[in-house]
Amino acid sequence: MQAQHPSSSVSKANTGPCLNAGSTYKPTRPMLATAVIGAALIGYLVHKTPDARQRLEDLADMAQTLGDLSERDAAVVAQLLAKPATLKGTKHV
């Protein structure tokens, strides 16, 4: 895509968004699954509640069952869930 600039008669590249209506971006199901699980993962890491943990587990299980979560990504989630959740300021004995 070329844009004319008033300071020059030379065309320069335009790096702005493409306004072509026919070229809309459609993420794949695995990309969407990764995004949703990533959001749940962040929610769990921030809040550390049983509900946040359950949501993460459920989403990861569903995505893995549907084949939308790679084994590597599933291993990362499983590794995180294997660690006990501790709130700031609390100690494990």
N, C-alpha and C positions, 0 to 999 in steps of 0.2 A: 504494500500500500504506500503510495507516495503523497506527500503533502507539500503544497506550495507555501513558501515563506516570503513575506513581503520584502525582507531585506536582501533576498537573493532570487535570481531566476532559476537557480539550480534546485531540482527536486531533492528532498531529503526524506529519509525513512520516517514513517509515523509508527511509533511503538504503542499507540493507544489501543483500546479494545476494538476488536473487529465488529463492525456494525452489520455484518452480513447476516440476515435473519435465518438463512438456511444452515449456518454453521454453529448451532448451539452445542455446548459441551454437555455430554451425558456420561456421568461417571458409571463405572461398572458396579455390579453387585458387590464384589469383593472390596472395592474402594469404599462403597457406602458402609459396608459392614465394619471395615477398619475404622472409619470415621466415628460411627456410633459407639463402637467398643472403646475407642480412644476417649471419647467424651465420658463414658461410664467409668473408665479407668481413672481419669482425672478426678471425677466426682468421688470415687472411692478413696483416692489418695488424699484428697482435701478433707472430706467429711469423716471418713473412717466409721461409718455407721453400718449396722447389719443390713439395712435396706439397700445402701449403696453397694455393698458387697454382693448381696443377692442379685441385684440388677446386673452387675458385671458378670457374675457366674451364668445367669440365664442367657444374656446376650451372647456370651462367648460360646456356650453350649449350642445355642440355636444356630449361630453362624458356622460352627464346626460341623454340625449335623447337615446343614445345607451345602457344605463344601465351599463356603465363602470366606473361611478363615484358614490361613496357611498353618501348617504344623508348627512352623517357627513362631508365628504370632500366638498360637494357642499355648505354646510352651512358655512364652513370656508372661502371659496372663496367669497360667498355672503356677509359675514360679513366684509371681507377686502374691497370689492368693495363698501360697504355702507359708508365707511369712505372717506372723501374728500382727494384727493391726494394733498399734499403740497410739494413744492420744498424746499430744505434747504435754510434758510435765508429769506423766505417769511412768512408773518403773515396773519392770517385770522382776519377780523374785525368783 
